[in-house]
């Protein structure tokens, strides 16, 4: 009995000690947590940096800026939060100081002698390069920055102006300094309005694909001027287009409709099918060609493609049904074919950024394949059609 009573007493004492220590600890947490939250909230309101687990400054304001990563000690920022409104800007068009994510600077224009710089991480191929550079040009124009660029084949294709081209080593050395910030666009083809209000205290590296007309369409004449093909490419494109029209012996008043048919890699690689890159079939081209055949006279369709066998087997049949002419551009470089398509009176797109830019540089009507991307696909979640296709383009499938 005595032994049993002692053991019971000892267990009660152990629980008593446990609760005696736990209750004060919980009260301390309860008291200090709101204080910590108030401090963080005040930092967010004032634009003061807190610190993430990676040690990178988490620059965050009521506008939703935050550091999401670091690359070589350079913070990567992304905009998350409410949409920008007219109240976000002052009468000069600058972001209000209270919403400025920069800690050490106010939202005042920089002196010309201290021109902030902007650049873009070049990746993928020609069409993607054009989206990235167009977004950089527009962002530089809005924020009064100087543009620099790393090596890209575009420099040998277009007459890019007011952009300083650096070699790979110089570009890397310049952009790894502490006064640079990486702006992440987020989804591939969804417009991110935060590009209008880039932090004014840092040079900026644009990262992402920026596949939306909303980044630069407000200054289309300047973008088209920048993407003027060099004389050598223009001359080859004119000759190719002229020879194609002459081949069908049609009147000089012919209406030339460019058609881009993308096959090749997008058919062979299962990656594209899985991600929602559905290619247009013959029915799409029949509908699009019928539209122009009925609307215009003396129509000749000029086709640029990386799937010549499929195109001839299908588009020749469509042309025979419609009683029209179709010719093919062959043996040219990609830039010459794009220039020829851009010189056409109107354009029928396939899918992909190459096709998109050929259509954008074309001055006439544009028909696009509305089946890209496939609804519910991976790419469908990364591309917002209203941001990708211009509102006055005509969708068919």
DOFILO-535590 format. One record per residue (C-alpha): x, y, z; chain. Coordinates in Angstrom, 3 decimals. Each point is the difference from the previous one (the first is absolute). Example, Ala and Ser with C-alpha at 12.3 -4.5 7.8 and 13.67 -1.06 7.14 Angstrom:
// residues 2
+----------+----------+----------+-------+
!        X !        Y !        Z ! kette !
+----------+----------+----------+-------+
!   12.300 !   -4.500 !    7.800 !     A !
!    1.370 !    3.440 !   -0.660 !     A !
+----------+----------+----------+-------+
***
This chain:
// residues 397
+----------+----------+----------+-------+
!        X !        Y !        Z ! kette !
+----------+----------+----------+-------+
!    0.000 !    0.000 !    0.000 !     A !
!    2.731 !    2.424 !    0.988 !     A !
!    1.946 !   -0.718 !   -3.225 !     A !
!   -3.108 !    0.471 !   -2.173 !     A !
!   -0.813 !    3.303 !    1.703 !     A !
!    3.552 !    1.336 !   -0.597 !     A !
!   -0.092 !   -0.867 !   -3.705 !     A !
!   -3.372 !    1.719 !   -0.447 !     A !
!    1.304 !    3.105 !    1.757 !     A !
!    3.090 !    0.059 !   -2.238 !     A !
!   -2.081 !   -0.185 !   -3.203 !     A !
!   -2.213 !    2.883 !    1.152 !     A !
!    3.052 !    2.077 !    0.817 !     A !
!    1.494 !   -0.668 !   -3.443 !     A !
!   -3.162 !    1.241 !   -1.767 !     A !
!   -0.144 !    2.973 !    2.344 !     A !
!    3.535 !    1.023 !   -0.975 !     A !
!   -0.797 !   -0.454 !   -3.706 !     A !
!   -3.064 !    2.258 !    0.074 !     A !
!    1.757 !    2.491 !    2.250 !     A !
!    2.605 !    0.518 !   -2.745 !     A !
!   -2.351 !   -0.277 !   -3.013 !     A !
!   -2.585 !    2.595 !    1.018 !     A !
!    2.458 !    2.941 !    0.415 !     A !
!    1.665 !   -0.940 !   -3.306 !     A !
!   -3.324 !    0.100 !   -1.861 !     A !
!   -0.862 !    3.331 !    1.584 !     A !
!    3.342 !    1.428 !   -1.131 !     A !
!   -0.602 !   -1.142 !   -3.590 !     A !
!   -3.516 !    1.445 !    0.086 !     A !
!    1.296 !    3.383 !    1.127 !     A !
!    2.996 !    0.248 !   -2.355 !     A !
!   -1.581 !   -1.319 !   -3.239 !     A !
!   -2.194 !    3.088 !   -0.650 !     A !
!    2.991 !    2.241 !    0.654 !     A !
!    2.031 !   -1.876 !   -2.605 !     A !
!   -2.882 !    0.184 !   -2.461 !     A !
!   -0.343 !    3.755 !    0.574 !     A !
!    3.721 !    0.497 !   -0.643 !     A !
!   -0.153 !   -1.965 !   -3.247 !     A !
!   -3.139 !    1.841 !   -1.068 !     A !
!    1.637 !    3.371 !    0.625 !     A !
!    3.070 !   -1.118 !   -1.969 !     A !
!   -2.250 !   -0.997 !   -2.868 !     A !
!   -1.834 !    3.335 !    0.055 !     A !
!    3.236 !    1.996 !    0.116 !     A !
!    1.710 !   -2.174 !   -2.580 !     A !
!    2.675 !   -1.061 !    2.492 !     A !
!    1.793 !   -3.301 !   -0.596 !     A !
!   -0.614 !   -3.026 !    2.131 !     A !
!    2.009 !   -3.203 !   -0.563 !     A !
!   -0.973 !   -3.332 !   -1.477 !     A !
!    1.466 !   -3.357 !    0.918 !     A !
!    2.439 !    0.352 !   -2.893 !     A !
!    1.349 !    3.224 !    1.431 !     A !
!   -1.326 !    2.032 !   -2.941 !     A !
!   -1.806 !    3.275 !    0.740 !     A !
!   -3.728 !   -0.578 !   -0.336 !     A !
!   -0.989 !    3.338 !   -1.502 !     A !
!   -3.750 !    0.181 !    0.394 !     A !
!   -2.515 !    2.833 !   -0.016 !     A !
!   -3.741 !    0.350 !   -0.210 !     A !
!    0.382 !   -0.312 !   -3.755 !     A !
!    1.161 !   -3.573 !    0.357 !     A !
!    3.707 !    0.020 !   -0.852 !     A !
!    2.042 !   -2.809 !    1.513 !     A !
!    3.274 !   -1.800 !   -0.477 !     A !
!   -0.693 !   -3.570 !   -1.077 !     A !
!    3.568 !   -1.225 !   -0.469 !     A !
!    3.631 !    1.041 !   -0.351 !     A !
!    2.408 !   -0.689 !   -2.860 !     A !
!    3.692 !    0.697 !    0.589 !     A !
!   -1.030 !    2.232 !    2.931 !     A !
!   -2.292 !    2.039 !   -2.303 !     A !
!   -3.584 !    0.160 !    1.328 !     A !
!   -2.747 !   -1.239 !   -2.328 !     A !
!   -3.192 !    2.026 !    0.467 !     A !
!   -3.520 !   -0.777 !   -1.074 !     A !
!   -3.252 !    1.933 !    0.270 !     A !
!   -2.732 !   -1.715 !    1.983 !     A !
!   -3.044 !    1.821 !    1.206 !     A !
!   -2.740 !    2.372 !   -1.040 !     A !
!   -0.187 !    1.378 !   -3.535 !     A !
!    1.494 !    3.420 !   -0.599 !     A !
!   -2.502 !    2.846 !   -0.301 !     A !
!    0.190 !    3.676 !   -0.928 !     A !
!    0.294 !    0.815 !    3.708 !     A !
!    3.309 !   -1.870 !    0.037 !     A !
!    1.606 !    2.817 !   -1.996 !     A !
!    0.549 !    3.704 !    0.578 !     A !
!   -0.601 !    2.777 !   -2.530 !     A !
!    3.402 !   -0.671 !   -1.625 !     A !
!   -0.867 !   -3.616 !   -0.667 !     A !
!    2.467 !   -1.243 !    2.622 !     A !
!   -0.917 !   -2.596 !    2.592 !     A !
!   -0.954 !    1.674 !    3.293 !     A !
!    2.901 !    0.184 !    2.456 !     A !
!   -1.931 !   -1.818 !    2.726 !     A !
!   -0.245 !   -3.005 !   -2.323 !     A !
!    3.630 !    0.082 !   -1.119 !     A !
!    1.802 !   -3.279 !    0.771 !     A !
!    3.350 !    1.779 !    0.029 !     A !
!    1.265 !    0.669 !    3.503 !     A !
!    2.706 !    2.545 !   -0.646 !     A !
!   -1.515 !    1.919 !   -2.929 !     A !
!   -3.111 !    2.076 !   -0.635 !     A !
!   -1.995 !   -0.222 !   -3.193 !     A !
!    1.747 !    2.805 !   -1.891 !     A !
!    1.391 !   -0.184 !   -3.536 !     A !
!    3.692 !   -0.853 !   -0.089 !     A !
!    2.454 !    2.577 !   -1.439 !     A !
!    1.189 !   -0.811 !   -3.508 !     A !
!    3.554 !   -0.368 !    1.255 !     A !
!   -1.207 !   -2.769 !    2.289 !     A !
!   -2.204 !   -1.787 !   -2.484 !     A !
!   -1.272 !   -3.224 !    1.495 !     A !
!    0.395 !   -3.002 !   -2.264 !     A !
!   -2.325 !   -2.756 !   -1.097 !     A !
!    0.714 !   -3.266 !   -1.776 !     A !
!   -1.627 !   -3.353 !   -0.659 !     A !
!    1.093 !   -3.606 !    0.381 !     A !
!   -0.004 !   -1.286 !   -3.564 !     A !
!   -1.203 !   -3.588 !   -0.378 !     A !
!   -1.573 !   -2.351 !   -2.533 !     A !
!   -0.283 !    0.997 !   -3.686 !     A !
!   -0.795 !    2.924 !   -2.283 !     A !
!   -3.687 !    0.572 !    0.789 !     A !
!    0.605 !   -0.151 !    3.746 !     A !
!    2.968 !    2.350 !   -0.352 !     A !
!   -2.254 !    2.531 !   -1.707 !     A !
!   -2.562 !   -0.068 !    2.821 !     A !
!    2.734 !    0.487 !    2.604 !     A !
!    1.709 !    2.858 !   -1.827 !     A !
!   -3.334 !    1.721 !   -0.762 !     A !
!   -0.928 !   -0.137 !    3.699 !     A !
!    3.412 !    1.406 !    0.909 !     A !
!   -0.309 !    2.865 !   -2.492 !     A !
!   -3.443 !    0.933 !    1.347 !     A !
!    1.082 !   -0.267 !    3.649 !     A !
!    3.084 !    2.125 !   -0.713 !     A !
!   -2.187 !    2.611 !   -1.680 !     A !
!   -2.445 !    0.160 !    2.927 !     A !
!    2.651 !    0.134 !    2.728 !     A !
!    2.618 !    2.132 !   -1.772 !     A !
!    2.653 !   -2.719 !    0.080 !     A !
!    2.908 !   -0.835 !   -2.294 !     A !
!   -0.254 !   -3.397 !   -1.725 !     A !
!    2.816 !   -2.503 !   -0.230 !     A !
!   -0.126 !   -3.442 !   -1.543 !     A !
!    2.047 !   -3.181 !   -0.076 !     A !
!    0.961 !   -1.769 !   -3.259 !     A !
!   -3.026 !   -1.084 !   -2.042 !     A !
!   -0.471 !   -0.937 !   -3.676 !     A !
!   -2.504 !    2.878 !   -0.173 !     A !
!    2.928 !    2.431 !   -0.229 !     A !
!    0.799 !   -1.481 !   -3.421 !     A !
!   -3.613 !    0.143 !   -1.179 !     A !
!   -1.494 !    3.302 !    1.199 !     A !
!    1.148 !    3.616 !    0.135 !     A !
!   -0.355 !    0.314 !    3.785 !     A !
!    0.580 !    3.582 !    1.096 !     A !
!    0.852 !    1.643 !    3.339 !     A !
!    0.963 !   -3.373 !    1.466 !     A !
!    3.548 !   -0.657 !    1.145 !     A !
!    1.157 !   -3.477 !   -1.044 !     A !
!    2.543 !   -1.612 !    2.336 !     A !
!    1.916 !   -3.204 !   -0.465 !     A !
!   -0.866 !   -2.889 !    2.293 !     A !
!    2.809 !    0.694 !    2.470 !     A !
!   -0.715 !    3.736 !    0.261 !     A !
!   -3.737 !   -0.589 !    0.448 !     A !
!    0.538 !   -2.546 !    2.776 !     A !
!    2.529 !    2.234 !    1.780 !     A !
!   -2.323 !    3.014 !   -0.205 !     A !
!   -3.153 !   -1.749 !    1.196 !     A !
!    1.514 !   -1.831 !    2.980 !     A !
!    0.671 !    3.183 !    1.953 !     A !
!   -1.954 !    0.782 !    3.159 !     A !
!   -2.093 !    2.796 !   -1.525 !     A !
!   -2.011 !   -2.382 !   -2.197 !     A !
!   -3.425 !   -1.498 !    0.572 !     A !
!   -1.616 !   -2.853 !   -1.962 !     A !
!   -3.634 !    0.591 !   -0.953 !     A !
!   -1.823 !   -3.304 !   -0.518 !     A !
!   -2.975 !    0.258 !   -2.368 !     A !
!   -1.757 !   -3.071 !    1.391 !     A !
!   -2.098 !   -2.018 !   -2.459 !     A !
!    1.201 !   -0.308 !   -3.599 !     A !
!   -2.827 !    1.838 !   -1.754 !     A !
!   -1.915 !    1.871 !    2.702 !     A !
!    0.530 !    3.756 !    0.223 !     A !
!    1.634 !    1.173 !    3.220 !     A !
!   -0.890 !    3.693 !    0.629 !     A !
!    2.835 !    0.444 !    2.497 !     A !
!    2.391 !    0.543 !   -2.899 !     A !
!   -1.467 !    3.523 !   -0.166 !     A !
!    1.354 !    0.809 !    3.464 !     A !
!    3.464 !   -1.498 !    0.162 !     A !
!    1.924 !    0.922 !    3.171 !     A !
!    1.773 !    3.306 !   -0.567 !     A !
!    3.005 !   -0.744 !    2.181 !     A !
!    1.490 !   -2.890 !   -1.976 !     A !
!    1.045 !   -1.072 !   -3.466 !     A !
!   -2.354 !   -2.729 !   -1.221 !     A !
!    0.414 !   -3.352 !   -1.722 !     A !
!   -3.242 !   -1.175 !   -1.601 !     A !
!   -0.481 !   -3.747 !    0.360 !     A !
!   -2.741 !   -1.954 !   -1.729 !     A !
!   -1.608 !   -0.263 !   -3.431 !     A !
!   -2.261 !    3.116 !    0.043 !     A !
!   -2.265 !   -1.486 !   -2.675 !     A !
!   -2.703 !    2.651 !    0.045 !     A !
!   -0.729 !    2.902 !   -2.314 !     A !
!   -0.966 !    2.045 !    3.072 !     A !
!    3.654 !    0.537 !    0.903 !     A !
!    0.798 !    2.031 !   -3.116 !     A !
!   -2.988 !    0.495 !   -2.334 !     A !
!   -0.532 !    3.561 !    1.273 !     A !
!    3.180 !    0.904 !   -1.900 !     A !
!   -0.401 !   -2.277 !   -3.026 !     A !
!    1.546 !    2.447 !   -2.538 !     A !
!    3.224 !    0.019 !    2.020 !     A !
!   -0.009 !   -3.799 !    0.383 !     A !
!   -0.556 !   -0.483 !   -3.737 !     A !
!    2.814 !    2.474 !   -0.686 !     A !
!    2.340 !   -1.911 !    2.315 !     A !
!   -0.906 !   -3.255 !   -1.727 !     A !
!    0.840 !    1.304 !   -3.444 !     A !
!    1.929 !   -2.722 !   -1.807 !     A !
!    3.477 !    0.885 !   -1.193 !     A !
!    0.193 !    0.895 !   -3.746 !     A !
!    1.512 !   -3.359 !   -0.941 !     A !
!   -2.924 !   -1.935 !    1.507 !     A !
!   -2.573 !    2.396 !   -1.454 !     A !
!    1.431 !   -0.348 !   -3.490 !     A !
!   -0.045 !   -3.810 !    0.135 !     A !
!   -3.585 !    0.040 !    1.309 !     A !
!   -1.168 !    2.320 !   -2.792 !     A !
!    1.580 !   -2.227 !   -2.636 !     A !
!   -1.517 !   -3.171 !    1.524 !     A !
!   -3.453 !    1.585 !    0.198 !     A !
!    0.221 !    1.445 !   -3.504 !     A !
!    1.089 !   -3.322 !   -1.493 !     A !
!   -2.817 !   -1.801 !    1.797 !     A !
!   -2.650 !    2.350 !   -1.411 !     A !
!    1.510 !   -0.093 !   -3.501 !     A !
!   -0.083 !   -3.802 !    0.045 !     A !
!   -3.809 !   -0.016 !   -0.091 !     A !
!   -0.175 !    2.701 !   -2.717 !     A !
!   -2.513 !    2.121 !    1.848 !     A !
!   -0.732 !    3.693 !   -0.470 !     A !
!    2.137 !    2.615 !    1.738 !     A !
!   -3.029 !    0.931 !    2.099 !     A !
!    0.093 !   -3.386 !    1.731 !     A !
!   -0.914 !   -0.191 !    3.680 !     A !
!    2.812 !   -1.922 !    1.660 !     A !
!   -0.982 !   -1.989 !    3.101 !     A !
!    2.877 !   -1.516 !    1.948 !     A !
!   -0.528 !   -3.372 !    1.677 !     A !
!    2.279 !   -1.427 !    2.649 !     A !
!   -0.288 !   -3.758 !    0.551 !     A !
!    1.972 !   -1.332 !    2.940 !     A !
!    0.556 !   -3.731 !    0.045 !     A !
!    3.408 !   -1.645 !    0.485 !     A !
!    1.157 !    0.101 !    3.636 !     A !
!   -3.457 !    0.682 !    1.392 !     A !
!   -1.308 !   -3.214 !   -1.591 !     A !
!    2.966 !   -2.241 !    0.807 !     A !
!    0.599 !    0.984 !    3.631 !     A !
!   -2.693 !   -1.448 !    2.361 !     A !
!    0.787 !    2.798 !    2.485 !     A !
!   -2.045 !    2.440 !   -2.060 !     A !
!   -3.045 !   -2.262 !   -0.220 !     A !
!    0.023 !   -0.631 !    3.756 !     A !
!    0.180 !    3.715 !    0.741 !     A !
!   -2.877 !    1.019 !   -2.277 !     A !
!    1.733 !    1.015 !   -3.244 !     A !
!   -2.727 !   -1.223 !   -2.348 !     A !
!    0.919 !    0.705 !   -3.628 !     A !
!   -2.611 !    1.313 !   -2.437 !     A !
!   -1.342 !   -2.530 !   -2.485 !     A !
!   -1.093 !    0.439 !   -3.628 !     A !
!   -3.501 !    1.107 !    1.061 !     A !
!    1.415 !    3.093 !    1.712 !     A !
!    1.957 !    1.039 !   -3.079 !     A !
!   -3.054 !   -0.673 !   -2.196 !     A !
!   -2.116 !    2.374 !    2.119 !     A !
!    2.694 !    2.678 !    0.133 !     A !
!    0.780 !   -0.179 !   -3.731 !     A !
!   -3.720 !    0.084 !   -0.814 !     A !
!   -0.360 !    3.209 !    2.039 !     A !
!    2.610 !    1.846 !   -2.065 !     A !
!   -1.077 !   -1.550 !   -3.310 !     A !
!   -3.537 !    1.323 !    0.477 !     A !
!    1.050 !    3.429 !    1.294 !     A !
!    2.732 !    0.910 !   -2.482 !     A !
!    0.657 !   -0.445 !   -3.725 !     A !
!    3.034 !   -1.520 !   -1.722 !     A !
!    1.154 !   -1.723 !    3.165 !     A !
!    3.253 !   -1.936 !    0.049 !     A !
!    1.021 !   -1.918 !    3.116 !     A !
!    3.725 !   -0.077 !    0.786 !     A !
!    0.994 !   -2.759 !    2.428 !     A !
!    3.032 !   -0.164 !    2.306 !     A !
!    0.306 !   -3.309 !    1.810 !     A !
!    2.292 !   -2.572 !    1.561 !     A !
!   -2.384 !   -2.734 !   -1.141 !     A !
!    0.032 !    0.367 !   -3.782 !     A !
!   -1.348 !   -3.485 !   -0.793 !     A !
!   -3.058 !    0.352 !    2.267 !     A !
!   -0.640 !    3.525 !   -1.256 !     A !
!    0.066 !   -0.960 !   -3.679 !     A !
!   -2.141 !   -3.087 !    0.593 !     A !
!   -2.686 !    2.009 !    1.825 !     A !
!    0.133 !    3.643 !   -1.067 !     A !
!    0.157 !   -0.841 !   -3.720 !     A !
!   -3.284 !   -1.882 !    0.413 !     A !
!   -1.532 !    2.997 !    1.801 !     A !
!    1.244 !    2.336 !   -2.738 !     A !
!   -1.542 !   -2.221 !   -2.711 !     A !
!   -3.354 !   -0.023 !    1.808 !     A !
!    0.056 !    3.790 !    0.348 !     A !
!    1.362 !    0.541 !   -3.513 !     A !
!    2.886 !    2.090 !    1.289 !     A !
!    3.788 !   -0.019 !   -0.147 !     A !
!    2.457 !   -1.197 !    2.630 !     A !
!    3.800 !    0.194 !   -0.223 !     A !
!    2.777 !   -0.928 !    2.405 !     A !
!    3.080 !    1.768 !    1.331 !     A !
!    2.866 !   -2.491 !    0.015 !     A !
!    3.719 !    0.079 !    0.649 !     A !
!   -0.015 !    3.198 !    2.063 !     A !
!    1.257 !    0.751 !    3.505 !     A !
!   -2.628 !    0.428 !    2.766 !     A !
!    0.495 !    3.784 !    0.064 !     A !
!   -0.516 !    0.299 !   -3.771 !     A !
!   -3.230 !   -2.019 !    0.208 !     A !
!   -1.211 !    2.167 !    2.900 !     A !
!    0.795 !    3.169 !   -1.940 !     A !
!   -1.902 !   -1.323 !   -3.020 !     A !
!   -3.035 !   -0.854 !    2.135 !     A !
!    0.156 !    3.446 !    1.607 !     A !
!   -0.015 !    1.590 !   -3.488 !     A !
!   -3.213 !   -1.854 !   -0.911 !     A !
!   -3.277 !    1.903 !   -0.126 !     A !
!   -1.628 !   -2.337 !    2.556 !     A !
!    1.024 !   -2.954 !    2.131 !     A !
!   -1.231 !   -3.430 !    1.107 !     A !
!    1.818 !   -1.162 !    3.120 !     A !
!    0.892 !   -3.445 !    1.221 !     A !
!    1.188 !   -0.152 !    3.623 !     A !
!    3.131 !    1.134 !    1.786 !     A !
!    1.795 !    3.296 !    0.503 !     A !
!    1.619 !   -0.016 !   -3.460 !     A !
!   -3.445 !   -0.062 !   -1.599 !     A !
!   -1.238 !    2.635 !    2.482 !     A !
!    2.691 !    2.501 !   -0.935 !     A !
!   -0.394 !   -0.532 !   -3.733 !     A !
!   -3.677 !    0.886 !    0.502 !     A !
!    0.750 !    2.982 !    2.253 !     A !
!    2.360 !    1.525 !   -2.566 !     A !
!   -2.544 !   -0.565 !   -2.782 !     A !
!   -2.142 !    3.103 !   -0.629 !     A !
!   -3.221 !   -1.739 !   -1.021 !     A !
!   -2.570 !   -2.375 !    1.465 !     A !
!    1.154 !   -2.933 !    2.108 !     A !
!   -1.689 !   -3.343 !    0.620 !     A !
!    1.332 !   -2.079 !    2.878 !     A !
!   -0.563 !   -3.605 !    1.080 !     A !
!   -2.244 !    0.261 !    3.069 !     A !
!    0.620 !   -3.644 !    0.916 !     A !
!    3.384 !    0.926 !    1.453 !     A !
!    0.523 !   -0.604 !    2.805 !     A !
!   -2.330 !   -2.935 !    0.650 !     A !
!   -2.517 !    0.829 !    2.742 !     A !
!    0.838 !   -1.659 !    3.309 !     A !
!    3.585 !   -0.743 !   -1.054 !     A !
!    3.211 !    0.984 !    1.790 !     A !
!    0.650 !    2.781 !   -2.508 !     A !
!   -3.637 !    1.030 !    0.311 !     A !
!    0.716 !    0.914 !    3.617 !     A !
!    3.000 !    2.110 !   -0.994 !     A !
!   -1.500 !    1.896 !   -2.941 !     A !
!   -2.913 !    2.400 !    0.240 !     A !
!   -1.435 !    0.352 !   -3.492 !     A !
!   -1.190 !    3.569 !    0.567 !     A !
!    3.564 !    0.971 !    0.899 !     A !
!    1.639 !   -1.996 !   -2.791 !     A !
!   -2.202 !    0.614 !   -3.070 !     A !
!   -0.835 !    3.557 !   -1.017 !     A !
!   -3.718 !    0.826 !    0.356 !     A !
!   -0.465 !    0.872 !   -3.679 !     A !
!    1.589 !   -3.221 !   -1.281 !     A !
!   -2.490 !   -2.624 !   -1.208 !     A !
!   -0.024 !   -3.378 !    1.743 !     A !
!   -0.926 !   -3.201 !   -1.857 !     A !
!    0.529 !   -3.743 !    0.462 !     A !
+----------+----------+----------+-------+
***
